[in-house]
Amino acid sequence: MNEGECQVVICRCEEVTEEEIREAIRKGARTFSEIKKITRAGMGICQGKSCQRLVNRILAEMTGRSVEQLGFDTPRPPLRPIKLAVFKGTD
C-alpha cells in the first residue's frame, strides 16, 4: 500500500486493518483464533463482537470456505488491573 492511501480498519478496538488480516491469512492463518493471535483483532474491549464477522468474511473469501464452516470464537471478558484496596473496601 502506498503512503497516503486509505486503509480499511476491520478491528476498531485494536486498530487492525484489512491488509493485516489478509497478510495473516497469506501466512497460513485459517481460523479466527489464529488471526486473533497474529494480529490482535478481536482482543479489544468488544472481544470481537464488532469485527469477527468481517474477519470471517475475509477468511472465507481467501480460503474458499463458507462463513458457516468457520464458526465463531467464544468471547472472553477483557481483563483489567484492579487495585487490591478495592477488595479490602478501603478505596
N, CA, C and O atoms as a GROMACS GRO file, in nm:
protein
  364
    1MET      N    1   0.085  -0.117   0.000
    1MET     CA    2   0.000   0.000   0.000
    1MET      C    3   0.090   0.124   0.000
    1MET      O    4   0.186   0.131   0.077
    2ASN      N    5   0.060   0.218  -0.084
    2ASN     CA    6   0.139   0.339  -0.095
    2ASN      C    7   0.106   0.437   0.016
    2ASN      O    8  -0.004   0.436   0.070
    3GLU      N    9   0.202   0.521   0.048
    3GLU     CA   10   0.182   0.622   0.151
    3GLU      C   11   0.066   0.713   0.110
    3GLU      O   12   0.055   0.752  -0.006
    4GLY      N   13  -0.019   0.744   0.203
    4GLY     CA   14  -0.132   0.831   0.176
    4GLY      C   15  -0.258   0.758   0.134
    4GLY      O   16  -0.365   0.818   0.130
    5GLU      N   17  -0.248   0.627   0.103
    5GLU     CA   18  -0.366   0.550   0.066
    5GLU      C   19  -0.445   0.517   0.192
    5GLU      O   20  -0.389   0.498   0.300
    6CYS      N   21  -0.576   0.511   0.176
    6CYS     CA   22  -0.664   0.482   0.288
    6CYS      C   23  -0.660   0.332   0.321
    6CYS      O   24  -0.666   0.248   0.231
    7GLN      N   25  -0.649   0.300   0.448
    7GLN     CA   26  -0.652   0.162   0.493
    7GLN      C   27  -0.784   0.137   0.564
    7GLN      O   28  -0.827   0.218   0.647
    8VAL      N   29  -0.848   0.027   0.532
    8VAL     CA   30  -0.975  -0.008   0.595
    8VAL      C   31  -0.946  -0.074   0.729
    8VAL      O   32  -0.877  -0.176   0.735
    9VAL      N   33  -0.999  -0.015   0.836
    9VAL     CA   34  -0.980  -0.072   0.970
    9VAL      C   35  -1.093  -0.172   0.995
    9VAL      O   36  -1.211  -0.137   0.989
   10ILE      N   37  -1.055  -0.295   1.021
   10ILE     CA   38  -1.153  -0.403   1.047
   10ILE      C   39  -1.183  -0.411   1.196
   10ILE      O   40  -1.300  -0.418   1.235
   11CYS      N   41  -1.080  -0.411   1.279
   11CYS     CA   42  -1.097  -0.416   1.425
   11CYS      C   43  -1.068  -0.276   1.480
   11CYS      O   44  -0.953  -0.233   1.488
   12ARG      N   45  -1.174  -0.206   1.517
   12ARG     CA   46  -1.157  -0.068   1.567
   12ARG      C   47  -1.092  -0.065   1.704
   12ARG      O   48  -1.015   0.027   1.733
   13CYS      N   49  -1.120  -0.163   1.787
   13CYS     CA   50  -1.062  -0.164   1.922
   13CYS      C   51  -0.910  -0.171   1.919
   13CYS      O   52  -0.842  -0.101   1.994
   14GLU      N   53  -0.857  -0.256   1.833
   14GLU     CA   54  -0.712  -0.279   1.825
   14GLU      C   55  -0.650  -0.215   1.700
   14GLU      O   56  -0.530  -0.230   1.676
   15GLU      N   57  -0.731  -0.145   1.622
   15GLU     CA   58  -0.687  -0.075   1.501
   15GLU      C   59  -0.615  -0.167   1.402
   15GLU      O   60  -0.509  -0.134   1.350
   16VAL      N   61  -0.674  -0.283   1.378
   16VAL     CA   62  -0.619  -0.381   1.284
   16VAL      C   63  -0.684  -0.358   1.148
   16VAL      O   64  -0.806  -0.351   1.136
   17THR      N   65  -0.600  -0.346   1.045
   17THR     CA   66  -0.650  -0.317   0.911
   17THR      C   67  -0.683  -0.443   0.833
   17THR      O   68  -0.642  -0.554   0.868
   18GLU      N   69  -0.758  -0.424   0.726
   18GLU     CA   70  -0.792  -0.535   0.637
   18GLU      C   71  -0.664  -0.597   0.581
   18GLU      O   72  -0.654  -0.719   0.569
   19GLU      N   73  -0.567  -0.516   0.546
   19GLU     CA   74  -0.442  -0.568   0.490
   19GLU      C   75  -0.368  -0.655   0.592
   19GLU      O   76  -0.309  -0.756   0.554
   20GLU      N   77  -0.371  -0.619   0.719
   20GLU     CA   78  -0.308  -0.702   0.822
   20GLU      C   79  -0.377  -0.837   0.834
   20GLU      O   80  -0.312  -0.939   0.854
   21ILE      N   81  -0.511  -0.837   0.823
   21ILE     CA   82  -0.588  -0.962   0.827
   21ILE      C   83  -0.549  -1.048   0.707
   21ILE      O   84  -0.520  -1.167   0.722
   22ARG      N   85  -0.548  -0.988   0.590
   22ARG     CA   86  -0.515  -1.062   0.468
   22ARG      C   87  -0.372  -1.118   0.473
   22ARG      O   88  -0.347  -1.230   0.429
   23GLU      N   89  -0.281  -1.041   0.527
   23GLU     CA   90  -0.142  -1.086   0.539
   23GLU      C   91  -0.132  -1.206   0.633
   23GLU      O   92  -0.057  -1.300   0.605
   24ALA      N   93  -0.207  -1.205   0.742
   24ALA     CA   94  -0.207  -1.318   0.835
   24ALA      C   95  -0.259  -1.444   0.765
   24ALA      O   96  -0.207  -1.554   0.786
   25ILE      N   97  -0.361  -1.428   0.682
   25ILE     CA   98  -0.416  -1.542   0.608
   25ILE      C   99  -0.316  -1.592   0.505
   25ILE      O  100  -0.298  -1.712   0.487
   26ARG      N  101  -0.250  -1.499   0.436
   26ARG     CA  102  -0.147  -1.538   0.339
   26ARG      C  103  -0.034  -1.615   0.405
   26ARG      O  104   0.029  -1.702   0.344
   27LYS      N  105  -0.008  -1.583   0.533
   27LYS     CA  106   0.098  -1.652   0.607
   27LYS      C  107   0.053  -1.783   0.668
   27LYS      O  108   0.132  -1.853   0.732
   28GLY      N  109  -0.076  -1.819   0.650
   28GLY     CA  110  -0.121  -1.951   0.694
   28GLY      C  111  -0.232  -1.955   0.797
   28GLY      O  112  -0.279  -2.064   0.830
   29ALA      N  113  -0.276  -1.842   0.850
   29ALA     CA  114  -0.386  -1.844   0.948
   29ALA      C  115  -0.512  -1.896   0.880
   29ALA      O  116  -0.547  -1.852   0.770
   30ARG      N  117  -0.582  -1.988   0.946
   30ARG     CA  118  -0.702  -2.047   0.887
   30ARG      C  119  -0.825  -2.040   0.977
   30ARG      O  120  -0.931  -2.090   0.940
   31THR      N  121  -0.812  -1.981   1.094
   31THR     CA  122  -0.925  -1.964   1.185
   31THR      C  123  -0.922  -1.823   1.244
   31THR      O  124  -0.819  -1.756   1.241
   32PHE      N  125  -1.035  -1.781   1.299
   32PHE     CA  126  -1.040  -1.651   1.365
   32PHE      C  127  -0.940  -1.648   1.481
   32PHE      O  128  -0.872  -1.548   1.501
   33SER      N  129  -0.931  -1.757   1.555
   33SER     CA  130  -0.837  -1.762   1.669
   33SER      C  131  -0.693  -1.742   1.624
   33SER      O  132  -0.617  -1.672   1.691
   34GLU      N  133  -0.655  -1.803   1.512
   34GLU     CA  134  -0.519  -1.786   1.461
   34GLU      C  135  -0.495  -1.642   1.418
   34GLU      O  136  -0.389  -1.585   1.445
   35ILE      N  137  -0.592  -1.582   1.351
   35ILE     CA  138  -0.580  -1.443   1.309
   35ILE      C  139  -0.572  -1.353   1.431
   35ILE      O  140  -0.494  -1.257   1.433
   36LYS      N  141  -0.651  -1.384   1.532
   36LYS     CA  142  -0.652  -1.308   1.657
   36LYS      C  143  -0.514  -1.310   1.723
   36LYS      O  144  -0.466  -1.207   1.770
   37LYS      N  145  -0.451  -1.426   1.726
   37LYS     CA  146  -0.319  -1.438   1.788
   37LYS      C  147  -0.212  -1.361   1.711
   37LYS      O  148  -0.120  -1.306   1.772
   38ILE      N  149  -0.224  -1.356   1.580
   38ILE     CA  150  -0.125  -1.288   1.497
   38ILE      C  151  -0.145  -1.137   1.497
   38ILE      O  152  -0.049  -1.061   1.503
   39THR      N  153  -0.272  -1.093   1.488
   39THR     CA  154  -0.299  -0.950   1.466
   39THR      C  155  -0.357  -0.876   1.586
   39THR      O  156  -0.354  -0.753   1.588
   40ARG      N  157  -0.410  -0.946   1.685
   40ARG     CA  158  -0.483  -0.892   1.799
   40ARG      C  159  -0.626  -0.850   1.763
   40ARG      O  160  -0.696  -0.792   1.847
   41ALA      N  161  -0.671  -0.876   1.642
   41ALA     CA  162  -0.810  -0.848   1.604
   41ALA      C  163  -0.901  -0.932   1.694
   41ALA      O  164  -0.881  -1.052   1.707
   42GLY      N  165  -0.999  -0.868   1.756
   42GLY     CA  166  -1.090  -0.940   1.845
   42GLY      C  167  -1.045  -0.945   1.989
   42GLY      O  168  -1.111  -1.007   2.072
   43MET      N  169  -0.933  -0.881   2.021
   43MET     CA  170  -0.883  -0.882   2.159
   43MET      C  171  -0.915  -0.753   2.234
   43MET      O  172  -0.877  -0.738   2.350
   44GLY      N  173  -0.984  -0.663   2.169
   44GLY     CA  174  -1.016  -0.535   2.232
   44GLY      C  175  -1.135  -0.546   2.325
   44GLY      O  176  -1.180  -0.656   2.360
   45ILE      N  177  -1.185  -0.432   2.365
   45ILE     CA  178  -1.293  -0.423   2.463
   45ILE      C  179  -1.421  -0.494   2.417
   45ILE      O  180  -1.497  -0.543   2.500
   46CYS      N  181  -1.445  -0.500   2.285
   46CYS     CA  182  -1.568  -0.565   2.237
   46CYS      C  183  -1.551  -0.716   2.221
   46CYS      O  184  -1.649  -0.786   2.197
   47GLN      N  185  -1.428  -0.767   2.234
   47GLN     CA  186  -1.398  -0.910   2.224
   47GLN      C  187  -1.448  -0.973   2.094
   47GLN      O  188  -1.494  -1.087   2.092
   48GLY      N  189  -1.437  -0.896   1.984
   48GLY     CA  190  -1.472  -0.949   1.853
   48GLY      C  191  -1.616  -0.931   1.811
   48GLY      O  192  -1.653  -0.971   1.701
   49LYS      N  193  -1.698  -0.871   1.896
   49LYS     CA  194  -1.839  -0.852   1.860
   49LYS      C  195  -1.854  -0.761   1.739
   49LYS      O  196  -1.949  -0.775   1.662
   50SER      N  197  -1.761  -0.668   1.721
   50SER     CA  198  -1.768  -0.576   1.607
   50SER      C  199  -1.695  -0.629   1.485
   50SER      O  200  -1.738  -0.604   1.372
   51CYS      N  201  -1.586  -0.702   1.503
   51CYS     CA  202  -1.501  -0.737   1.389
   51CYS      C  203  -1.503  -0.883   1.345
   51CYS      O  204  -1.462  -0.913   1.233
   52GLN      N  205  -1.550  -0.973   1.428
   52GLN     CA  206  -1.538  -1.115   1.395
   52GLN      C  207  -1.609  -1.151   1.265
   52GLN      O  208  -1.557  -1.230   1.186
   53ARG      N  209  -1.726  -1.096   1.243
   53ARG     CA  210  -1.798  -1.126   1.118
   53ARG      C  211  -1.719  -1.077   0.996
   53ARG      O  212  -1.713  -1.146   0.895
   54LEU      N  213  -1.659  -0.959   1.007
   54LEU     CA  214  -1.580  -0.906   0.896
   54LEU      C  215  -1.455  -0.990   0.872
   54LEU      O  216  -1.421  -1.020   0.758
   55VAL      N  217  -1.389  -1.029   0.980
   55VAL     CA  218  -1.269  -1.114   0.967
   55VAL      C  219  -1.309  -1.247   0.903
   55VAL      O  220  -1.239  -1.295   0.814
   56ASN      N  221  -1.418  -1.305   0.947
   56ASN     CA  222  -1.462  -1.434   0.891
   56ASN      C  223  -1.499  -1.421   0.744
   56ASN      O  224  -1.476  -1.515   0.667
   57ARG      N  225  -1.557  -1.309   0.702
   57ARG     CA  226  -1.588  -1.290   0.560
   57ARG      C  227  -1.461  -1.288   0.476
   57ARG      O  228  -1.454  -1.351   0.370
   58ILE      N  229  -1.360  -1.217   0.524
   58ILE     CA  230  -1.232  -1.211   0.453
   58ILE      C  231  -1.168  -1.350   0.449
   58ILE      O  232  -1.118  -1.393   0.345
   59LEU      N  233  -1.171  -1.420   0.562
   59LEU     CA  234  -1.114  -1.554   0.572
   59LEU      C  235  -1.186  -1.650   0.477
   59LEU      O  236  -1.122  -1.730   0.408
   60ALA      N  237  -1.318  -1.642   0.472
   60ALA     CA  238  -1.396  -1.728   0.382
   60ALA      C  239  -1.362  -1.698   0.236
   60ALA      O  240  -1.343  -1.789   0.156
   61GLU      N  241  -1.354  -1.572   0.204
   61GLU     CA  242  -1.321  -1.530   0.066
   61GLU      C  243  -1.184  -1.583   0.023
   61GLU      O  244  -1.168  -1.633  -0.088
   62MET      N  245  -1.087  -1.572   0.112
   62MET     CA  246  -0.950  -1.609   0.075
   62MET      C  247  -0.922  -1.759   0.082
   62MET      O  248  -0.828  -1.807   0.020
   63THR      N  249  -1.004  -1.834   0.158
   63THR     CA  250  -0.978  -1.978   0.172
   63THR      C  251  -1.079  -2.064   0.096
   63THR      O  252  -1.062  -2.185   0.087
   64GLY      N  253  -1.184  -2.002   0.042
   64GLY     CA  254  -1.283  -2.077  -0.033
   64GLY      C  255  -1.382  -2.153   0.055
   64GLY      O  256  -1.458  -2.235   0.005
   65ARG      N  257  -1.382  -2.126   0.184
   65ARG     CA  258  -1.479  -2.188   0.275
   65ARG      C  259  -1.596  -2.093   0.296
   65ARG      O  260  -1.589  -1.975   0.262
   66SER      N  261  -1.703  -2.145   0.350
   66SER     CA  262  -1.818  -2.059   0.381
   66SER      C  263  -1.802  -2.002   0.522
   66SER      O  264  -1.730  -2.059   0.605
   67VAL      N  265  -1.869  -1.892   0.547
   67VAL     CA  266  -1.866  -1.831   0.680
   67VAL      C  267  -1.923  -1.929   0.783
   67VAL      O  268  -1.876  -1.934   0.896
   68GLU      N  269  -2.024  -2.006   0.744
   68GLU     CA  270  -2.085  -2.103   0.834
   68GLU      C  271  -1.984  -2.210   0.876
   68GLU      O  272  -1.987  -2.256   0.990
   69GLN      N  273  -1.897  -2.251   0.785
   69GLN     CA  274  -1.795  -2.352   0.817
   69GLN      C  275  -1.694  -2.300   0.919
   69GLN      O  276  -1.638  -2.377   0.997
   70LEU      N  277  -1.672  -2.170   0.920
   70LEU     CA  278  -1.571  -2.112   1.008
   70LEU      C  279  -1.616  -2.107   1.153
   70LEU      O  280  -1.534  -2.119   1.244
   71GLY      N  281  -1.747  -2.090   1.176
   71GLY     CA  282  -1.798  -2.079   1.312
   71GLY      C  283  -1.755  -1.950   1.380
   71GLY      O  284  -1.702  -1.860   1.315
   72PHE      N  285  -1.779  -1.941   1.510
   72PHE     CA  286  -1.745  -1.820   1.584
   72PHE      C  287  -1.664  -1.854   1.707
   72PHE      O  288  -1.681  -1.959   1.768
   73ASP      N  289  -1.575  -1.764   1.741
   73ASP     CA  290  -1.490  -1.777   1.859
   73ASP      C  291  -1.572  -1.745   1.984
   73ASP      O  292  -1.667  -1.667   1.977
   74THR      N  293  -1.536  -1.803   2.096
   74THR     CA  294  -1.603  -1.774   2.222
   74THR      C  295  -1.546  -1.646   2.282
   74THR      O  296  -1.426  -1.641   2.312
   75PRO      N  297  -1.628  -1.543   2.300
   75PRO     CA  298  -1.575  -1.420   2.359
   75PRO      C  299  -1.539  -1.438   2.506
   75PRO      O  300  -1.605  -1.513   2.578
   76ARG      N  301  -1.437  -1.370   2.548
   76ARG     CA  302  -1.395  -1.373   2.688
   76ARG      C  303  -1.395  -1.230   2.739
   76ARG      O  304  -1.359  -1.138   2.666
   77PRO      N  305  -1.434  -1.210   2.864
   77PRO     CA  306  -1.431  -1.074   2.916
   77PRO      C  307  -1.288  -1.023   2.924
   77PRO      O  308  -1.197  -1.097   2.963
   78PRO      N  309  -1.266  -0.896   2.888
   78PRO     CA  310  -1.131  -0.842   2.896
   78PRO      C  311  -1.085  -0.829   3.041
   78PRO      O  312  -1.165  -0.803   3.130
   79LEU      N  313  -0.957  -0.848   3.062
   79LEU     CA  314  -0.901  -0.834   3.196
   79LEU      C  315  -0.851  -0.693   3.216
   79LEU      O  316  -0.791  -0.633   3.126
   80ARG      N  317  -0.875  -0.640   3.334
   80ARG     CA  318  -0.827  -0.507   3.369
   80ARG      C  319  -0.766  -0.515   3.508
   80ARG      O  320  -0.820  -0.583   3.596
   81PRO      N  321  -0.656  -0.446   3.530
   81PRO     CA  322  -0.597  -0.447   3.664
   81PRO      C  323  -0.690  -0.377   3.764
   81PRO      O  324  -0.750  -0.274   3.734
   82ILE      N  325  -0.700  -0.435   3.882
   82ILE     CA  326  -0.782  -0.377   3.988
   82ILE      C  327  -0.693  -0.363   4.111
   82ILE      O  328  -0.621  -0.456   4.148
   83LYS      N  329  -0.699  -0.247   4.175
   83LYS     CA  330  -0.619  -0.224   4.296
   83LYS      C  331  -0.668  -0.316   4.407
   83LYS      O  332  -0.788  -0.335   4.425
   84LEU      N  333  -0.574  -0.373   4.481
   84LEU     CA  334  -0.612  -0.461   4.593
   84LEU      C  335  -0.698  -0.389   4.696
   84LEU      O  336  -0.778  -0.451   4.765
   85ALA      N  337  -0.682  -0.259   4.708
   85ALA     CA  338  -0.761  -0.182   4.803
   85ALA      C  339  -0.911  -0.193   4.775
   85ALA      O  340  -0.992  -0.180   4.866
   86VAL      N  341  -0.946  -0.217   4.650
   86VAL     CA  342  -1.088  -0.233   4.615
   86VAL      C  343  -1.146  -0.354   4.686
   86VAL      O  344  -1.260  -0.351   4.731
   87PHE      N  345  -1.068  -0.462   4.696
   87PHE     CA  346  -1.116  -0.582   4.762
   87PHE      C  347  -1.120  -0.565   4.914
   87PHE      O  348  -1.202  -0.627   4.982
   88LYS      N  349  -1.033  -0.481   4.967
   88LYS     CA  350  -1.032  -0.454   5.112
   88LYS      C  351  -1.145  -0.360   5.149
   88LYS      O  352  -1.186  -0.356   5.265
   89GLY      N  353  -1.196  -0.286   5.052
   89GLY     CA  354  -1.302  -0.192   5.080
   89GLY      C  355  -1.250  -0.057   5.130
   89GLY      O  356  -1.327   0.021   5.187
   90THR      N  357  -1.122  -0.030   5.112
   90THR     CA  358  -1.066   0.096   5.158
   90THR      C  359  -1.047   0.196   5.046
   90THR      O  360  -0.998   0.306   5.070
   91ASP      N  361  -1.084   0.162   4.926
   91ASP     CA  362  -1.066   0.254   4.813
   91ASP      C  363  -1.199   0.302   4.761
   91ASP      O  364  -1.203   0.380   4.666
   0.00000   0.00000   0.00000
